[in-house]
């Protein structure tokens, strides 16, 4: 039973991935009328983890998994980002930001952190000395090194028991 659930979870991310980007589609697309082009960056991080599991369990070949990962990473390298941080939603065909809310300015630290957790896991897993796996690791490193986490947290406030204090360098 557990194997079946795991395999079905993998299949969701593998089979239902956006055909152009390879990234995970927003699961509420039809419920809320978003359209089939909406992909979720955080959900794609979970999908990347599922691909690693799928390759390890031989549900797909390692080469198929590497090819899918390269498709995803190459798309992300061209997609909209804000100081290296990705928006909550992207158009899976064009890579353009789809606003999450009326006040959304694009970069989403939480969703990007889920995405990068998946990417960093893939970087560690695809560790063979082959041209494709070397290229994948290099491209993940480009994305990771381009993420300016500090830019997005400068001047931020932390609220504790109703009293706010600014985050300062080194804090």
Protein Blocks (a to p, Z undefined) as FASTA:
>chain_A
ZZmmmmmmmmmmmmmpcfklopacdfklmmnonojkbccfklmmmmmmmmmmmmmnopac
fklmmmmmmmmmmmmmmmcceehiacfbdcfklopacdfbfklghiafklmmmmmmmmmm
mmmmmmcccfklmmmmmmmmmmmmmpcfklmmgoiacdeehiacdddehZZ
